[in-house]
Amino acid sequence: MWTMSNITVGSICSGIEAASVAWKDIGFDFRWFSEINGFPSKLLKSKYPDIPNLGDMCEIPSKLGLGIVETPDLICGGTPCQAFSLAGWKKGLEDDRGNLTLKFVDIIEENDAARERNGCTATKIFWENVEGVLNDKTNAFGCFVSSLAGLKNELSPSKWPVAGIIHGPKRNIAWRVLDAKYFGLPHQRRRLYLLAGGKDFFPEQILFESCSRNDFVSYGNPSLVFNKGGQTFEVFRSYTDCLYSAYGTKWNGNAAAYNGSLFVVQNGRLRRFTPLECERLMGFPDNYTELAGAKPTNRYQAVGNSWAVPVVRWLGERITNYSGDAFRFDESQFGLLGRQIGQEKGCFALDLSNGPINLHDGAMINCSERPEQVQCGNLFDVIDVNADENFYITPTGCKGILRRKDERQLSINSRLESVLKSISSIWSDEKIESLSRKQTRGRFSLNIERERSERESSYSLFDIG
């Protein structure tokens, strides 16, 4: 029975359980997790000792079929959405490229079958993924939603929209890209959120919002230089780029290293955000990932792979407040002309991007990356004044970022470039070179050095004047 006060949940690819943090005390009851990686599994055992971790998700369908585990009202997860064949899925074939996504669908199907035997409603589905899944060349997203909807053939538009709905023979589906920087986090993190359920469930009522205006609030512009705890800080943008799981390890060469958004200047020294600050950037409680024996790399990776807590909280609150069909999308809506996706029989699919959407009854629907009530976070609240020495960038590291910028002919934040040059000038070029040689050079540096060596070896005595 679906009730507002007790929605039972099963979690797939649980990670460090952003959903459990987000949905605490708002009517969700987690019955099981499914996680196999070491550090997240250790954290789950520490934080949620009474909730079983089923481990390998590939074993869950059989456990559901045998009645070994409970069949929850809602299943949430963020499986990799790699290529797989809809026809292959229907034949039960194993495709290594999309095995986890196939298994996710299998889990939903088995959970639905068990719930139907018990007289329960169809499973509600909450699925999160990177926005890039919409642009996958193999139409992985199309295969995934078509299988969930119960279509005989996969939908395959030239481009999947950032917001849309599918009313299929088996399930209704809605999805929307939302950016965490509009939910109170100073962190640009665009992610795809998908909700689905049976034919009596209209997930668009949860994901999309009625609105009365066409103008949306822009992001704030707080001061980039501030004092906190008696110390001076500088950031290079009012919000950060998306945190990656590799942040703190192989991260210095990506785009955020040159726009400066994932750097902090503290008392004139440059550093990364600490694991604690990264927890705050994602909306987790302070030191949520600080376990005995945990390395910074463990914490960076776990947080970078997780979900933005305030976004998931917002969606959870809307799930618990769901009451039915508040507004309707159908063929009679003049404002929806030209928005249909495909011509699959028994399927009504709409592209709801480039909103808000105007309906013929005067209603306006917000399907954008921003909620109606925008909340802007501030990096001042994220900053930890007690950053450990290990998180500071040495003069050698600063010089390396500048070197890669020149080698790859990349643009760079002018203020960041000035800070990098200032710090790298503290040490002599000879000292920096001797220390940098202790680390393996990347392919760009190696190619440049190889070309230089080849030019020098080609000189003859007559070339030297």
C-alpha positions in Angstrom: 0.0 0.0 0.0 1.4 3.4 -1.1 1.1 5.8 1.8 2.6 9.2 2.5 4.0 8.1 5.8 5.6 4.8 5.1 7.1 4.3 1.6 9.3 1.3 1.7 12.5 1.6 -0.4 15.1 -0.7 -1.9 18.4 1.0 -3.0 20.5 -0.2 -6.0 24.1 0.9 -6.5 23.7 2.5 -3.1 27.1 4.2 -2.8 27.1 6.2 0.4 23.3 6.6 0.5 22.5 10.2 -0.4 18.9 9.1 -0.6 18.9 7.9 3.0 20.3 11.2 4.1 17.9 13.2 1.9 14.7 11.3 2.8 15.4 11.0 6.5 12.2 11.7 8.5 10.0 12.5 5.6 8.2 9.2 5.2 10.6 6.8 3.6 11.6 3.4 5.1 14.7 1.8 3.6 14.5 -2.0 3.7 17.7 -2.9 1.9 20.8 -1.6 0.1 22.9 -3.1 -2.7 26.5 -2.1 -2.8 29.7 -4.0 -3.5 32.5 -1.5 -3.4 34.6 -1.6 -0.2 34.6 1.9 1.2 30.9 2.6 0.6 29.9 -0.8 2.0 32.0 -0.1 5.1 30.2 3.3 5.5 26.8 1.7 5.1 27.5 -0.8 7.8 28.7 2.0 10.1 25.9 4.4 9.4 23.0 2.0 8.9 23.8 -1.2 10.9 20.1 -2.4 10.9 19.6 -2.2 7.1 21.0 -5.2 5.2 23.3 -4.7 2.3 22.4 -7.3 -0.3 25.7 -6.9 -2.2 25.7 -7.8 -5.9 22.6 -6.4 -7.5 22.7 -9.2 -10.1 21.5 -11.6 -7.5 18.5 -9.5 -6.4 15.9 -10.7 -9.1 16.2 -14.3 -7.9 16.0 -13.2 -4.3 12.8 -11.3 -5.0 11.3 -14.2 -6.9 12.0 -16.6 -4.0 10.7 -14.1 -1.4 14.1 -13.9 0.4 14.0 -10.1 0.4 11.1 -7.7 0.8 9.5 -6.2 -2.3 9.6 -2.4 -1.6 7.2 0.3 -2.8 10.0 2.2 -4.5 13.4 1.2 -5.9 16.0 3.9 -6.4 19.4 3.6 -8.1 21.9 5.2 -10.5 23.2 2.3 -12.7 25.6 2.9 -15.5 23.5 3.3 -18.6 25.6 1.6 -21.2 24.5 0.2 -24.5 22.2 -2.8 -24.6 19.7 -4.3 -27.0 16.0 -4.1 -26.3 15.5 -7.2 -28.3 18.3 -8.9 -26.4 16.8 -7.9 -23.1 13.5 -9.4 -24.2 15.3 -12.7 -25.0 17.1 -12.7 -21.7 20.6 -12.3 -23.3 23.5 -11.2 -21.3 25.2 -8.1 -22.7 28.3 -7.1 -20.7 28.1 -3.5 -21.9 24.7 -2.9 -20.3 24.5 -5.7 -17.8 23.8 -3.4 -14.8 21.1 -1.5 -16.6 19.6 -4.8 -17.8 19.7 -6.1 -14.2 18.0 -2.9 -12.9 15.1 -3.5 -15.3 15.0 -7.1 -14.3 14.8 -6.1 -10.6 11.9 -3.8 -11.4 10.1 -6.5 -13.3 10.6 -9.2 -10.6 9.6 -6.7 -7.9 6.4 -5.9 -9.8 5.6 -9.6 -10.3 6.0 -10.3 -6.6 4.0 -7.2 -5.6 1.2 -8.2 -8.0 1.0 -11.6 -6.4 0.6 -9.9 -3.1 -2.0 -7.5 -4.3 0.2 -4.5 -4.1 0.6 -1.6 -6.5 3.3 -1.4 -9.2 6.8 -0.4 -8.2 7.8 3.3 -8.2 11.2 4.0 -9.8 13.7 6.7 -9.0 16.7 6.7 -11.3 19.6 9.2 -11.5 22.3 9.5 -14.1 24.7 11.9 -15.8 23.2 14.2 -18.4 25.5 12.8 -21.0 23.4 9.6 -21.1 20.9 11.5 -23.3 23.6 11.9 -25.9 24.9 8.3 -26.0 25.5 7.3 -29.6 24.2 3.8 -29.0 20.8 5.1 -27.8 21.3 3.5 -24.4 18.7 5.8 -22.8 16.2 5.0 -25.5 16.6 1.3 -24.8 16.3 1.8 -21.1 13.1 3.8 -21.1 11.5 1.8 -23.9 12.0 -1.4 -21.9 10.6 0.2 -18.8 7.6 1.6 -20.7 6.9 -1.9 -22.2 7.4 -0.9 -25.9 8.0 -3.5 -28.6 10.5 -1.3 -30.3 12.9 1.2 -28.9 12.3 4.9 -29.3 15.2 6.5 -31.1 14.9 10.3 -31.7 17.7 12.2 -33.2 18.3 13.8 -29.8 16.9 12.9 -26.4 15.5 16.0 -24.7 16.5 17.2 -21.2 12.9 16.8 -20.1 10.1 14.6 -21.3 7.5 12.0 -20.6 6.5 8.6 -21.9 3.1 7.0 -21.3 3.7 3.4 -22.4 1.6 0.2 -22.4 3.2 -0.9 -19.2 4.5 2.2 -17.3 4.4 6.0 -17.3 7.8 7.7 -17.2 9.1 11.3 -16.7 12.6 12.7 -16.6 14.1 16.1 -16.1 17.7 17.5 -15.8 18.1 19.5 -12.7 21.1 21.5 -11.6 22.2 21.4 -7.9 23.4 25.0 -8.0 19.7 26.1 -7.9 18.9 24.0 -4.8 21.1 25.7 -2.2 24.5 24.3 -3.2 27.2 26.4 -4.8 27.9 23.5 -7.0 27.1 23.1 -10.7 25.9 19.6 -11.0 23.5 18.8 -13.8 22.0 15.4 -13.4 19.1 13.5 -15.0 16.4 12.4 -12.7 13.8 9.8 -13.9 10.6 8.7 -12.1 8.4 5.9 -13.3 5.5 3.7 -12.2 2.4 1.9 -13.3 -0.4 3.2 -15.5 -2.2 4.8 -12.5 0.9 6.8 -11.6 1.8 10.1 -13.3 5.4 11.0 -12.4 5.3 14.3 -14.4 3.2 15.6 -11.5 6.2 15.2 -9.3 9.1 16.2 -11.6 7.5 19.2 -13.2 5.9 22.2 -11.6 3.0 24.5 -12.3 4.3 28.1 -12.6 2.9 31.5 -13.1 5.8 33.3 -14.7 8.2 32.9 -17.6 11.2 34.7 -16.0 13.5 32.7 -13.7 15.8 34.1 -11.1 19.5 34.2 -12.2 22.3 32.9 -10.0 23.6 35.3 -7.3 27.0 37.0 -7.4 28.5 36.9 -3.9 31.9 38.4 -3.2 34.8 36.1 -4.3 37.1 37.4 -1.6 36.1 37.1 2.1 37.3 36.6 5.6 36.3 33.6 7.8 37.8 32.6 11.1 40.3 35.3 11.0 41.7 34.1 7.6 41.5 35.5 4.1 39.9 33.4 1.3 39.5 33.8 -2.4 37.5 31.7 -4.9 37.4 32.1 -8.6 33.7 31.7 -9.2 30.5 31.9 -7.1 29.9 28.1 -7.6 32.1 25.2 -8.4 32.2 22.9 -11.4 30.9 19.4 -11.0 32.8 17.3 -8.5 34.3 14.2 -10.0 35.3 10.9 -8.3 38.9 11.6 -9.4 39.0 14.9 -7.6 42.2 15.0 -5.5 44.0 12.4 -7.6 44.1 12.8 -11.4 42.1 15.9 -11.5 44.6 18.8 -12.0 44.4 18.4 -15.8 40.7 18.9 -16.4 38.7 22.0 -17.3 38.0 22.9 -13.6 41.7 23.2 -13.1 41.8 26.1 -15.5 38.6 28.0 -14.7 39.6 27.8 -11.0 36.2 26.8 -9.7 37.6 23.8 -7.7 40.4 25.7 -6.2 40.6 27.9 -3.0 43.1 30.5 -2.1 43.7 30.5 1.7 46.0 33.2 3.0 47.7 33.5 -0.4 48.2 29.8 -0.8 46.3 27.6 -3.4 44.6 24.4 -2.4 41.9 21.9 -3.3 38.6 21.7 -1.5 39.0 19.2 1.4 36.8 16.1 1.8 34.8 17.9 4.4 34.2 20.8 2.0 33.2 18.4 -0.7 30.7 16.8 1.6 29.2 20.3 2.1 29.2 20.9 -1.7 27.0 17.8 -2.0 24.8 18.6 1.0 26.0 15.8 3.3 26.4 16.3 7.0 29.9 17.3 8.1 32.4 14.4 8.3 29.7 12.0 6.9 32.5 10.0 5.1 35.1 10.3 7.9 35.6 6.7 9.0 38.4 5.1 10.9 41.2 4.4 8.4 39.6 6.3 5.5 41.9 8.0 3.1 41.1 11.3 1.4 41.0 9.4 -1.9 38.2 7.1 -0.5 36.2 10.1 0.6 36.7 12.1 -2.6 35.7 9.2 -4.7 32.6 8.3 -2.6 31.3 11.8 -2.5 32.0 12.5 -6.2 30.0 9.4 -7.2 27.1 10.3 -5.0 23.9 12.4 -5.5 23.3 16.0 -4.6 21.3 15.7 -1.3 19.1 18.8 -1.5 17.9 17.9 -5.0 17.0 14.4 -3.9 15.3 15.8 -0.8 13.2 18.2 -3.0 12.1 15.3 -5.1 11.4 13.1 -2.1 9.1 15.7 -0.6 7.2 16.0 -3.9 6.9 12.2 -4.0 5.3 12.1 -0.5 3.0 15.0 -1.5 1.9 13.3 -4.7 -1.9 13.2 -4.9 -2.7 12.4 -8.6 -3.1 14.1 -11.9 -2.9 17.9 -11.1 -2.3 18.8 -14.8 -2.5 16.8 -17.9 -0.4 16.3 -21.0 -2.3 14.8 -23.9 -2.8 15.2 -27.7 -5.5 17.8 -27.2 -3.0 20.4 -25.7 -2.3 23.0 -28.4 1.0 23.9 -26.7 2.3 20.4 -27.2 2.0 20.3 -31.0 5.3 19.3 -32.5 6.6 17.9 -29.3 5.8 14.2 -29.8 8.7 11.7 -29.8 8.3 8.9 -32.2 5.2 7.1 -33.5 5.3 3.9 -31.5 1.9 2.3 -31.2 0.3 2.5 -27.8 2.9 5.1 -26.7 2.5 8.9 -25.9 5.9 10.5 -25.6 6.7 14.2 -25.4 9.8 16.4 -25.6 9.3 19.0 -22.8 12.6 20.8 -23.2 12.9 24.5 -23.8 10.2 25.2 -21.3 8.2 26.5 -19.6 5.4 24.7 -21.4 2.2 26.6 -22.1 -1.0 24.5 -22.0 -4.3 25.6 -23.7 -6.0 26.1 -20.4 -3.6 28.8 -19.5 -1.4 26.6 -17.3 2.3 27.0 -17.5 4.6 24.1 -16.6 8.2 24.4 -15.5 10.4 21.7 -17.0 13.7 23.5 -16.7 16.9 22.8 -14.8 15.7 25.2 -12.1 12.9 24.8 -9.6 10.2 27.4 -9.1 11.8 28.5 -5.8 15.5 28.9 -6.6 17.9 28.7 -3.7 21.5 30.0 -4.2 24.3 28.6 -2.0 27.4 30.5 -1.0 31.0 29.1 -0.9 31.5 31.0 2.3 29.4 28.4 4.1 31.4 25.6 2.4 34.9 26.7 3.4 36.7 24.9 6.2 39.3 27.2 7.9 41.3 24.2 9.2 42.4 22.6 5.9 45.2 20.1 6.3 48.6 20.9 4.7 48.2 17.9 2.3 45.5 19.7 0.3 47.7 22.7 -0.7 49.2 22.9 -4.1 53.0 23.1 -4.1 55.0 25.5 -6.4 55.8 22.4 -8.5 52.1 21.6 -8.9 51.3 25.2 -9.8 54.0 25.2 -12.4 52.7 21.9 -13.8 49.2 23.4 -14.3 50.7 26.3 -16.1 52.9 24.0 -18.2 49.9 21.8 -19.3 47.9 25.0 -20.1 50.7 26.1 -22.5 51.2 22.7 -24.0 47.5 22.2 -24.7 46.9 25.8 -25.6 44.1 26.1 -23.1 42.4 29.2 -21.8 42.7 29.9 -18.1 41.0 32.2 -15.5 43.3 35.2 -15.5 43.2 35.6 -11.8 44.0 32.0 -11.3 46.9 32.3 -13.7 48.3 35.2 -11.7 48.1 33.2 -8.4 49.7 30.1 -10.1 52.6 32.3 -11.3 53.0 33.9 -8.0 53.2 30.7 -6.1 55.4 28.9 -8.6 57.9 31.8 -8.5 58.7 31.0 -4.9 61.0 28.1 -6.0 63.6 28.3 -8.7 63.0 26.7 -12.1 65.8 24.2 -11.4 64.2 23.1 -8.1 60.8 22.7 -9.7 62.2 20.8 -12.6 64.1 18.4 -10.4 61.0 17.7 -8.3 58.7 17.4 -11.3 61.0 14.7 -12.8 60.1 12.4 -9.9 56.6 12.1 -11.4 55.7 10.4 -14.7 55.0 13.0 -17.3 51.7 12.9 -19.2 51.5 12.1 -22.9 51.3 15.8 -23.9 54.6 16.5 -22.2 56.2 13.4 -23.5 55.2 14.2 -27.1 56.6 17.7 -26.8 59.9 16.5 -25.3 60.2 13.8 -28.0 59.7 16.4 -30.7 62.3 18.6 -29.1 64.8 15.7 -28.9 64.2 14.8 -32.5 64.8 18.4 -33.7 68.0 18.6 -31.7 69.3 15.2 -33.0 68.7 16.3 -36.6 71.1 19.3 -36.3 74.4 19.0 -38.2 77.6 20.9 -37.5 76.7 23.2 -40.4 73.4 24.1 -38.6 75.2 25.6 -35.6 76.5 29.0 -36.4 
